[in-house]
Amino acid sequence: MAAIAYLPTSHYQQERIICSITAAEKYAVPANILLAIAEKENGKPGVWVKNTNGTHDIGPMQFNTAYLKTLSKYGIFPTDVANSGCYAFDLAAWRIHAHLSKDAGDIWTRAANYHSRTLHHNTVYRADLIKKANRWANWLDKFMQTNSATIKTYKTKSETKLVSDSNTEIATVKKTYVPRKIFVTDH
């Protein structure tokens, strides 16, 4: 992979950027959204943050121990997401892809579901997420320009309409910011 221009000097920030971009491509999540969530979560490898409800947020992507209990049946444990490396970012991208694909609401509400589905917490997180994602989109446009950049849009059932003469769904066109998805290549 080519060197990334203006990569921060901090090892944790470099890992966050490289792992987020790679995971975004792997799980079809807009890179700017995953980068913004990683920045908002602001976790560090090996760090467990205690919450007021007795749970902990763990590692670079701040996975909550209550959520991790549901993943233990798949062999995913707190130590897996606490470590450095890209695994926590891959798991977060997998989870965000599910939110973007299956949850109700606009793309920002669905992305903010990574943090909380509670309206108040989601709304606060969402507002900051939009700002950070737009800043990351600008960074990606400036420093990660490639010929293989594409736009990936997500839709929910309420955002689609059925064509009367076939069973093909067509996404309703919206005049809003469309998050970017980039391809990471070895060229």
C-alpha positions in Angstrom: 0.0 0.0 0.0 1.3 3.5 -0.8 2.2 5.8 2.0 -0.7 8.0 3.3 0.1 11.7 3.1 -0.1 13.6 6.3 -0.6 10.6 8.5 -0.5 11.6 12.2 2.7 10.8 14.1 0.9 9.0 16.9 1.0 5.2 16.5 -2.6 4.9 17.8 -3.9 7.5 15.3 -2.0 5.8 12.4 -3.5 2.5 13.4 -7.0 4.0 13.7 -6.8 5.5 10.2 -5.2 2.5 8.4 -7.5 0.0 10.2 -10.6 2.1 9.7 -10.0 2.5 6.0 -9.3 -1.1 5.5 -12.3 -2.3 7.5 -14.5 0.2 5.8 -13.6 -1.3 2.4 -13.9 -4.9 3.7 -17.4 -4.4 5.2 -18.8 -1.8 2.7 -19.1 1.0 5.2 -18.3 4.6 4.1 -14.7 5.2 5.3 -15.5 8.7 6.6 -18.2 7.4 8.9 -16.0 4.6 10.3 -13.2 7.1 10.8 -15.6 9.6 12.5 -16.9 6.9 14.8 -13.3 5.7 15.7 -12.4 9.3 16.4 -15.5 9.8 18.6 -15.0 6.6 20.5 -11.3 7.6 21.0 -10.4 4.4 22.7 -6.9 3.0 23.2 -5.7 -0.6 23.1 -5.9 -2.3 26.5 -8.0 0.4 28.1 -11.2 -0.4 29.8 -13.5 2.5 30.7 -16.1 1.9 33.5 -19.6 3.3 32.8 -22.1 4.5 35.3 -24.3 1.4 34.7 -21.4 -1.0 35.7 -20.5 -2.0 32.2 -17.1 -1.2 30.6 -16.2 0.2 27.2 -13.1 -1.7 25.8 -10.3 -1.0 23.4 -9.9 1.3 20.4 -13.6 1.1 19.3 -14.9 1.1 22.9 -17.0 -2.0 22.6 -19.4 -2.3 25.6 -19.2 -5.4 27.7 -23.0 -5.8 27.6 -22.9 -5.9 23.8 -19.9 -8.3 23.9 -21.9 -10.8 26.0 -24.1 -11.3 22.9 -21.0 -12.0 20.8 -19.5 -14.5 23.2 -21.5 -17.3 21.6 -19.4 -16.6 18.4 -16.2 -16.8 20.3 -15.7 -13.1 20.5 -14.5 -11.9 23.9 -13.4 -8.6 25.6 -9.7 -9.5 25.2 -10.2 -9.7 21.4 -11.4 -6.1 21.1 -9.1 -4.7 23.8 -5.9 -5.4 21.8 -4.1 -3.3 19.3 -4.4 -4.2 15.6 -7.3 -4.1 13.2 -9.6 -6.7 14.7 -11.7 -4.2 16.8 -12.1 -2.0 13.7 -13.2 -4.9 11.6 -15.7 -5.9 14.2 -17.0 -2.3 14.4 -17.3 -2.0 10.6 -19.2 -5.3 10.6 -21.6 -3.9 13.2 -21.9 -0.5 11.5 -22.7 -2.2 8.2 -25.6 -4.0 9.9 -26.9 -0.7 11.4 -26.7 1.0 8.0 -28.3 -1.9 6.2 -31.1 -2.9 8.7 -31.9 0.0 11.1 -34.6 2.6 10.6 -33.9 6.3 10.1 -31.5 8.3 8.0 -27.9 7.2 7.5 -26.6 9.4 10.4 -29.1 8.0 12.9 -28.3 4.5 11.8 -24.6 5.1 12.1 -25.1 6.7 15.6 -26.8 3.5 16.7 -23.3 2.2 17.1 -23.2 4.4 20.2 -26.8 4.2 21.4 -30.4 3.7 20.2 -31.7 5.9 23.0 -33.1 9.0 21.2 -31.3 11.6 23.4 -27.9 9.9 23.3 -28.2 9.1 19.6 -29.1 12.7 18.7 -26.1 14.1 20.5 -23.7 11.6 19.1 -25.2 12.0 15.6 -24.7 15.7 15.5 -21.0 15.4 16.3 -20.7 12.4 14.0 -21.9 14.4 11.0 -19.3 17.1 11.7 -16.4 14.6 12.1 -17.5 12.5 9.1 -17.6 15.6 6.8 -14.1 16.5 8.0 -12.9 13.0 7.3 -14.6 13.0 3.9 -12.6 16.2 3.1 -9.4 14.5 4.3 -10.0 11.4 2.3 -10.8 13.5 -0.8 -7.5 15.5 -0.4 -5.2 12.7 0.6 -6.7 9.4 -0.6 -7.7 10.3 -4.2 -7.8 7.3 -6.5 -9.5 6.4 -9.7 -11.4 3.7 -7.8 -13.3 5.9 -5.4 -17.0 5.1 -5.4 -20.1 6.3 -3.6 -22.0 3.8 -1.6 -25.5 4.7 -0.5 -27.8 2.9 1.9 -31.5 2.7 1.9 -34.2 1.5 4.2 -37.6 0.2 3.2 -39.2 3.6 3.8 -36.7 5.1 1.4 -37.6 2.8 -1.5 -40.5 2.4 -3.9 -41.6 -0.6 -5.8 -41.8 -0.3 -9.6 -45.3 -1.3 -10.5 -44.4 -3.4 -13.6 -41.6 -5.4 -11.9 -40.2 -6.5 -8.6 -37.2 -4.1 -8.8 -36.6 -1.7 -5.9 -35.3 1.8 -6.8 -33.8 4.0 -4.2 -35.4 7.4 -3.8 -33.0 10.2 -4.8 -32.2 12.6 -1.9 -30.4 15.9 -2.1 -28.2 15.4 0.9 -24.6 14.7 1.7 -23.7 11.3 0.4 -21.0 9.6 2.5 -18.0 8.3 0.6 -16.6 4.8 0.4 -13.0 4.3 -0.8 -11.2 1.3 -2.2 -7.8 0.5 -0.7 -5.6 -1.0 -3.4 -2.0 -2.4 -3.4 -1.0 -0.4 -6.4 
